[in-house]
Amino acid sequence: MDCVSKLSLCSFGHRSFLIPRKMKFSKQKFPVLLRGAWFGMNKAFRGKLERSSITPVQYTVLRNLVEGEGSVLSQQCLANALGTNKNNLADLLNRMEEKKLIKRDDNKVDQRNKSVSITEDGMLEFVRAREQAYTLQSEIFSCFGGKQRNFLLSCFSRLNDRLEEIS
C-alpha cells in the first residue's frame, strides 16, 4: 500500500487537506456534543432562574453545602467539588456573601482555609431554585424512557469515574 492510499481528503471551507485515514473525524464528535449539552442545560437553567437572585453556579455551591456533611465545607473542599480553584471560588463566594446566601468563618483545623456554610436566606433561595432544577431535569429527561434515562445516567457515572482515574 502506497502513502497516498493511507490518506483521506478533508475539506475545510475553501481548502482541502490530506489527513491520515485514522484521523478521519466523526460527524458526531463526543466533546462537541457533551459541551453542547452542558451549555444548553446551563442556558435553560439560567432561564428558569431569571426570577431568582442566584445563578446556576451559585445554585451548585448552595446544593453542595446542603448535601455536604453538616452543611459546612472548607473552601478547598468546595473548590474540588466545583472543579475550580480557590481563587476563582473566592470571587464567587464574595458575591454570595454580599447577598447573604453563605457565610465564611475561620477553619478551626486549617487557618489558611475558610469554612463555608449556608445561611437561612441561602437555604430559602436554594429551595426555590431546586424546584426549577427538578422541573428542568424532568423536561430534559422527558425524551427518554425510564430504562434509557437510567442507562444514560449510568454512562455518565462511568465516564466520571474513568475521568477521575485518568486525570
VOMAR-442225 format. One record per residue (C-alpha): residue number from 1; residue in one letter; chain; x, y, z. Coordinates in nm, 4 decimals. Example, Ala and Ser with C-alpha at 12.3 -4.5 7.8 and 13.67 -1.06 7.14 Angstrom:
residues 2
resi: 1 | resn: A | chain: A | c1: 1.2300 | c2: -0.4500 | c3: 0.7800 $
resi: 2 | resn: S | chain: A | c1: 1.3670 | c2: -0.1060 | c3: 0.7140 $
***
This chain:
residues 167
resi: 1 | resn: M | chain: A | c1: 0.0000 | c2: 0.0000 | c3: 0.0000 $
resi: 2 | resn: D | chain: A | c1: 0.1479 | c2: 0.3351 | c3: -0.1015 $
resi: 3 | resn: C | chain: A | c1: 0.1438 | c2: 0.6526 | c3: 0.1090 $
resi: 4 | resn: V | chain: A | c1: -0.1411 | c2: 0.8167 | c3: -0.0846 $
resi: 5 | resn: S | chain: A | c1: -0.3800 | c2: 0.5268 | c3: -0.0219 $
resi: 6 | resn: K | chain: A | c1: -0.3367 | c2: 0.5814 | c3: 0.3545 $
resi: 7 | resn: L | chain: A | c1: -0.4668 | c2: 0.9399 | c3: 0.3258 $
resi: 8 | resn: S | chain: A | c1: -0.8148 | c2: 1.0909 | c3: 0.3014 $
resi: 9 | resn: L | chain: A | c1: -0.9185 | c2: 1.4228 | c3: 0.1521 $
resi: 10 | resn: C | chain: A | c1: -1.0695 | c2: 1.6533 | c3: 0.4144 $
resi: 11 | resn: S | chain: A | c1: -1.2311 | c2: 1.9825 | c3: 0.3103 $
resi: 12 | resn: F | chain: A | c1: -1.2408 | c2: 2.2832 | c3: 0.5387 $
resi: 13 | resn: G | chain: A | c1: -1.4010 | c2: 2.5944 | c3: 0.3920 $
resi: 14 | resn: H | chain: A | c1: -1.2467 | c2: 2.6528 | c3: 0.0505 $
resi: 15 | resn: R | chain: A | c1: -0.9355 | c2: 2.4485 | c3: 0.1289 $
resi: 16 | resn: S | chain: A | c1: -0.8713 | c2: 2.0756 | c3: 0.1181 $
resi: 17 | resn: F | chain: A | c1: -0.6193 | c2: 1.8792 | c3: 0.3191 $
resi: 18 | resn: L | chain: A | c1: -0.4859 | c2: 1.5257 | c3: 0.3104 $
resi: 19 | resn: I | chain: A | c1: -0.5032 | c2: 1.3644 | c3: 0.6524 $
resi: 20 | resn: P | chain: A | c1: -0.4223 | c2: 1.0100 | c3: 0.7687 $
resi: 21 | resn: R | chain: A | c1: -0.7283 | c2: 0.7805 | c3: 0.7385 $
resi: 22 | resn: K | chain: A | c1: -0.7068 | c2: 0.7014 | c3: 1.1104 $
resi: 23 | resn: M | chain: A | c1: -0.7622 | c2: 1.0726 | c3: 1.1830 $
resi: 24 | resn: K | chain: A | c1: -1.0905 | c2: 1.0874 | c3: 0.9931 $
resi: 25 | resn: F | chain: A | c1: -1.3259 | c2: 1.2920 | c3: 1.2080 $
resi: 26 | resn: S | chain: A | c1: -1.6704 | c2: 1.1690 | c3: 1.3009 $
resi: 27 | resn: K | chain: A | c1: -1.9678 | c2: 1.3959 | c3: 1.2349 $
resi: 28 | resn: Q | chain: A | c1: -2.0747 | c2: 1.3360 | c3: 1.5957 $
resi: 29 | resn: K | chain: A | c1: -1.7775 | c2: 1.4459 | c3: 1.8000 $
resi: 30 | resn: F | chain: A | c1: -1.8153 | c2: 1.3417 | c3: 2.1623 $
resi: 31 | resn: P | chain: A | c1: -1.6586 | c2: 1.6539 | c3: 2.3208 $
resi: 32 | resn: V | chain: A | c1: -1.8661 | c2: 1.8841 | c3: 2.0998 $
resi: 33 | resn: L | chain: A | c1: -2.1887 | c2: 1.7005 | c3: 2.1826 $
resi: 34 | resn: L | chain: A | c1: -2.1106 | c2: 1.6927 | c3: 2.5527 $
resi: 35 | resn: R | chain: A | c1: -2.0182 | c2: 2.0611 | c3: 2.5599 $
resi: 36 | resn: G | chain: A | c1: -2.3319 | c2: 2.1496 | c3: 2.3631 $
resi: 37 | resn: A | chain: A | c1: -2.5493 | c2: 1.9553 | c3: 2.6078 $
resi: 38 | resn: W | chain: A | c1: -2.3796 | c2: 2.1246 | c3: 2.9050 $
resi: 39 | resn: F | chain: A | c1: -2.4147 | c2: 2.4763 | c3: 2.7619 $
resi: 40 | resn: G | chain: A | c1: -2.7734 | c2: 2.4076 | c3: 2.6556 $
resi: 41 | resn: M | chain: A | c1: -2.8643 | c2: 2.2827 | c3: 3.0008 $
resi: 42 | resn: N | chain: A | c1: -2.6908 | c2: 2.5791 | c3: 3.1665 $
resi: 43 | resn: K | chain: A | c1: -2.8727 | c2: 2.8255 | c3: 2.9376 $
resi: 44 | resn: A | chain: A | c1: -3.2084 | c2: 2.6599 | c3: 3.0102 $
resi: 45 | resn: F | chain: A | c1: -3.1378 | c2: 2.6666 | c3: 3.3861 $
resi: 46 | resn: R | chain: A | c1: -3.0417 | c2: 3.0360 | c3: 3.3702 $
resi: 47 | resn: G | chain: A | c1: -3.3795 | c2: 3.0945 | c3: 3.2038 $
resi: 48 | resn: K | chain: A | c1: -3.5578 | c2: 2.9040 | c3: 3.4803 $
resi: 49 | resn: L | chain: A | c1: -3.3723 | c2: 3.1099 | c3: 3.7431 $
resi: 50 | resn: E | chain: A | c1: -3.4337 | c2: 3.4515 | c3: 3.5880 $
resi: 51 | resn: R | chain: A | c1: -3.6788 | c2: 3.5465 | c3: 3.8657 $
resi: 52 | resn: S | chain: A | c1: -3.4360 | c2: 3.4211 | c3: 4.1290 $
resi: 53 | resn: S | chain: A | c1: -3.1472 | c2: 3.6135 | c3: 4.2800 $
resi: 54 | resn: I | chain: A | c1: -2.8992 | c2: 3.3315 | c3: 4.2114 $
resi: 55 | resn: T | chain: A | c1: -2.7131 | c2: 3.1948 | c3: 3.9107 $
resi: 56 | resn: P | chain: A | c1: -2.6658 | c2: 2.8278 | c3: 3.8171 $
resi: 57 | resn: V | chain: A | c1: -2.3151 | c2: 2.8201 | c3: 3.9651 $
resi: 58 | resn: Q | chain: A | c1: -2.4402 | c2: 2.9799 | c3: 4.2883 $
resi: 59 | resn: Y | chain: A | c1: -2.7124 | c2: 2.7143 | c3: 4.2987 $
resi: 60 | resn: T | chain: A | c1: -2.4406 | c2: 2.4494 | c3: 4.2645 $
resi: 61 | resn: V | chain: A | c1: -2.2498 | c2: 2.5983 | c3: 4.5591 $
resi: 62 | resn: L | chain: A | c1: -2.5662 | c2: 2.6008 | c3: 4.7707 $
resi: 63 | resn: R | chain: A | c1: -2.6515 | c2: 2.2436 | c3: 4.6646 $
resi: 64 | resn: N | chain: A | c1: -2.3041 | c2: 2.1256 | c3: 4.7675 $
resi: 65 | resn: L | chain: A | c1: -2.3437 | c2: 2.2948 | c3: 5.1045 $
resi: 66 | resn: V | chain: A | c1: -2.6884 | c2: 2.1411 | c3: 5.1610 $
resi: 67 | resn: E | chain: A | c1: -2.5708 | c2: 1.7955 | c3: 5.0554 $
resi: 68 | resn: G | chain: A | c1: -2.2384 | c2: 1.8260 | c3: 5.2408 $
resi: 69 | resn: E | chain: A | c1: -2.1760 | c2: 1.6967 | c3: 5.5881 $
resi: 70 | resn: G | chain: A | c1: -2.3431 | c2: 1.9290 | c3: 5.8369 $
resi: 71 | resn: S | chain: A | c1: -2.3846 | c2: 2.1958 | c3: 5.5657 $
resi: 72 | resn: V | chain: A | c1: -2.0324 | c2: 2.3290 | c3: 5.6315 $
resi: 73 | resn: L | chain: A | c1: -1.7493 | c2: 2.2727 | c3: 5.3855 $
resi: 74 | resn: S | chain: A | c1: -1.3984 | c2: 2.4082 | c3: 5.3605 $
resi: 75 | resn: Q | chain: A | c1: -1.3292 | c2: 2.6382 | c3: 5.0656 $
resi: 76 | resn: Q | chain: A | c1: -1.0844 | c2: 2.3796 | c3: 4.9310 $
resi: 77 | resn: C | chain: A | c1: -1.3418 | c2: 2.1012 | c3: 4.9524 $
resi: 78 | resn: L | chain: A | c1: -1.5960 | c2: 2.3241 | c3: 4.7769 $
resi: 79 | resn: A | chain: A | c1: -1.3434 | c2: 2.4188 | c3: 4.5071 $
resi: 80 | resn: N | chain: A | c1: -1.2747 | c2: 2.0490 | c3: 4.4444 $
resi: 81 | resn: A | chain: A | c1: -1.6469 | c2: 1.9707 | c3: 4.4235 $
resi: 82 | resn: L | chain: A | c1: -1.6974 | c2: 2.2505 | c3: 4.1704 $
resi: 83 | resn: G | chain: A | c1: -1.3889 | c2: 2.1663 | c3: 3.9674 $
resi: 84 | resn: T | chain: A | c1: -1.2359 | c2: 2.5104 | c3: 4.0147 $
resi: 85 | resn: N | chain: A | c1: -0.9535 | c2: 2.6662 | c3: 4.2132 $
resi: 86 | resn: K | chain: A | c1: -0.9692 | c2: 2.8608 | c3: 4.5395 $
resi: 87 | resn: N | chain: A | c1: -0.9031 | c2: 3.1960 | c3: 4.3684 $
resi: 88 | resn: N | chain: A | c1: -1.1991 | c2: 3.1658 | c3: 4.1306 $
resi: 89 | resn: L | chain: A | c1: -1.4132 | c2: 3.0334 | c3: 4.4121 $
resi: 90 | resn: A | chain: A | c1: -1.3192 | c2: 3.3227 | c3: 4.6436 $
resi: 91 | resn: D | chain: A | c1: -1.4674 | c2: 3.5761 | c3: 4.3991 $
resi: 92 | resn: L | chain: A | c1: -1.7883 | c2: 3.3741 | c3: 4.3692 $
resi: 93 | resn: L | chain: A | c1: -1.8146 | c2: 3.3364 | c3: 4.7465 $
resi: 94 | resn: N | chain: A | c1: -1.7586 | c2: 3.7106 | c3: 4.7947 $
resi: 95 | resn: R | chain: A | c1: -2.0633 | c2: 3.7816 | c3: 4.5772 $
resi: 96 | resn: M | chain: A | c1: -2.2672 | c2: 3.5173 | c3: 4.7585 $
resi: 97 | resn: E | chain: A | c1: -2.1634 | c2: 3.6531 | c3: 5.0973 $
resi: 98 | resn: E | chain: A | c1: -2.2718 | c2: 4.0037 | c3: 4.9901 $
resi: 99 | resn: K | chain: A | c1: -2.6152 | c2: 3.8577 | c3: 4.9072 $
resi: 100 | resn: K | chain: A | c1: -2.6152 | c2: 3.6878 | c3: 5.2497 $
resi: 101 | resn: L | chain: A | c1: -2.6532 | c2: 3.3428 | c3: 5.0895 $
resi: 102 | resn: I | chain: A | c1: -2.3476 | c2: 3.1988 | c3: 5.2648 $
resi: 103 | resn: K | chain: A | c1: -2.1135 | c2: 3.2886 | c3: 5.5461 $
resi: 104 | resn: R | chain: A | c1: -1.7446 | c2: 3.2144 | c3: 5.5902 $
resi: 105 | resn: D | chain: A | c1: -1.5676 | c2: 3.1521 | c3: 5.9167 $
resi: 106 | resn: D | chain: A | c1: -1.2105 | c2: 3.0678 | c3: 6.0078 $
resi: 107 | resn: N | chain: A | c1: -1.1464 | c2: 2.6981 | c3: 5.9725 $
resi: 108 | resn: K | chain: A | c1: -1.0588 | c2: 2.5547 | c3: 6.3145 $
resi: 109 | resn: V | chain: A | c1: -0.8355 | c2: 2.2878 | c3: 6.1603 $
resi: 110 | resn: D | chain: A | c1: -0.6572 | c2: 2.4925 | c3: 5.8910 $
resi: 111 | resn: Q | chain: A | c1: -0.6245 | c2: 2.8695 | c3: 5.9438 $
resi: 112 | resn: R | chain: A | c1: -0.5317 | c2: 2.9177 | c3: 5.5751 $
resi: 113 | resn: N | chain: A | c1: -0.8714 | c2: 2.7853 | c3: 5.4749 $
resi: 114 | resn: K | chain: A | c1: -1.2214 | c2: 2.9172 | c3: 5.5468 $
resi: 115 | resn: S | chain: A | c1: -1.5276 | c2: 2.7136 | c3: 5.6386 $
resi: 116 | resn: V | chain: A | c1: -1.8319 | c2: 2.7937 | c3: 5.4249 $
resi: 117 | resn: S | chain: A | c1: -2.1895 | c2: 2.7442 | c3: 5.5419 $
resi: 118 | resn: I | chain: A | c1: -2.5306 | c2: 2.8248 | c3: 5.4023 $
resi: 119 | resn: T | chain: A | c1: -2.7427 | c2: 3.0951 | c3: 5.5672 $
resi: 120 | resn: E | chain: A | c1: -3.1186 | c2: 3.0954 | c3: 5.6189 $
resi: 121 | resn: D | chain: A | c1: -3.1554 | c2: 3.3257 | c3: 5.3144 $
resi: 122 | resn: G | chain: A | c1: -2.9329 | c2: 3.0917 | c3: 5.1176 $
resi: 123 | resn: M | chain: A | c1: -3.1482 | c2: 2.7940 | c3: 5.2135 $
resi: 124 | resn: L | chain: A | c1: -3.4634 | c2: 2.9769 | c3: 5.1042 $
resi: 125 | resn: E | chain: A | c1: -3.3095 | c2: 3.0625 | c3: 4.7665 $
resi: 126 | resn: F | chain: A | c1: -3.1822 | c2: 2.7075 | c3: 4.7282 $
resi: 127 | resn: V | chain: A | c1: -3.5264 | c2: 2.5537 | c3: 4.7943 $
resi: 128 | resn: R | chain: A | c1: -3.6883 | c2: 2.7869 | c3: 4.5390 $
resi: 129 | resn: A | chain: A | c1: -3.4212 | c2: 2.7177 | c3: 4.2790 $
resi: 130 | resn: R | chain: A | c1: -3.4284 | c2: 2.3421 | c3: 4.3461 $
resi: 131 | resn: E | chain: A | c1: -3.7890 | c2: 2.3315 | c3: 4.2256 $
resi: 132 | resn: Q | chain: A | c1: -3.6763 | c2: 2.4907 | c3: 3.9000 $
resi: 133 | resn: A | chain: A | c1: -3.3875 | c2: 2.2437 | c3: 3.8746 $
resi: 134 | resn: Y | chain: A | c1: -3.6256 | c2: 1.9487 | c3: 3.9199 $
resi: 135 | resn: T | chain: A | c1: -3.8627 | c2: 2.0919 | c3: 3.6602 $
resi: 136 | resn: L | chain: A | c1: -3.5801 | c2: 2.1332 | c3: 3.4103 $
resi: 137 | resn: Q | chain: A | c1: -3.4498 | c2: 1.7833 | c3: 3.4805 $
resi: 138 | resn: S | chain: A | c1: -3.7954 | c2: 1.6405 | c3: 3.4107 $
resi: 139 | resn: E | chain: A | c1: -3.8211 | c2: 1.8410 | c3: 3.0885 $
resi: 140 | resn: I | chain: A | c1: -3.4782 | c2: 1.7238 | c3: 2.9720 $
resi: 141 | resn: F | chain: A | c1: -3.5439 | c2: 1.3574 | c3: 3.0506 $
resi: 142 | resn: S | chain: A | c1: -3.8932 | c2: 1.3606 | c3: 2.9001 $
resi: 143 | resn: C | chain: A | c1: -3.7454 | c2: 1.2432 | c3: 2.5684 $
resi: 144 | resn: F | chain: A | c1: -3.6138 | c2: 0.9243 | c3: 2.7352 $
resi: 145 | resn: G | chain: A | c1: -3.7959 | c2: 0.6252 | c3: 2.8734 $
resi: 146 | resn: G | chain: A | c1: -3.7081 | c2: 0.5053 | c3: 3.2228 $
resi: 147 | resn: K | chain: A | c1: -3.4582 | c2: 0.2436 | c3: 3.1061 $
resi: 148 | resn: Q | chain: A | c1: -3.2930 | c2: 0.4866 | c3: 2.8644 $
resi: 149 | resn: R | chain: A | c1: -3.2659 | c2: 0.7529 | c3: 3.1351 $
resi: 150 | resn: N | chain: A | c1: -3.1098 | c2: 0.5061 | c3: 3.3788 $
resi: 151 | resn: F | chain: A | c1: -2.8700 | c2: 0.3844 | c3: 3.1102 $
resi: 152 | resn: L | chain: A | c1: -2.7687 | c2: 0.7419 | c3: 3.0239 $
resi: 153 | resn: L | chain: A | c1: -2.7076 | c2: 0.8262 | c3: 3.3892 $
resi: 154 | resn: S | chain: A | c1: -2.5088 | c2: 0.5054 | c3: 3.4278 $
resi: 155 | resn: C | chain: A | c1: -2.2941 | c2: 0.6021 | c3: 3.1279 $
resi: 156 | resn: F | chain: A | c1: -2.2246 | c2: 0.9475 | c3: 3.2691 $
resi: 157 | resn: S | chain: A | c1: -2.1364 | c2: 0.7943 | c3: 3.6050 $
resi: 158 | resn: R | chain: A | c1: -1.8920 | c2: 0.5560 | c3: 3.4361 $
resi: 159 | resn: L | chain: A | c1: -1.7434 | c2: 0.8456 | c3: 3.2371 $
resi: 160 | resn: N | chain: A | c1: -1.6931 | c2: 1.0482 | c3: 3.5551 $
resi: 161 | resn: D | chain: A | c1: -1.5275 | c2: 0.7522 | c3: 3.7256 $
resi: 162 | resn: R | chain: A | c1: -1.2998 | c2: 0.6962 | c3: 3.4257 $
resi: 163 | resn: L | chain: A | c1: -1.2058 | c2: 1.0639 | c3: 3.4041 $
resi: 164 | resn: E | chain: A | c1: -1.1142 | c2: 1.0560 | c3: 3.7736 $
resi: 165 | resn: E | chain: A | c1: -0.8880 | c2: 0.7577 | c3: 3.7059 $
resi: 166 | resn: I | chain: A | c1: -0.7021 | c2: 0.9183 | c3: 3.4146 $
resi: 167 | resn: S | chain: A | c1: -0.6654 | c2: 1.2719 | c3: 3.5490 $
***
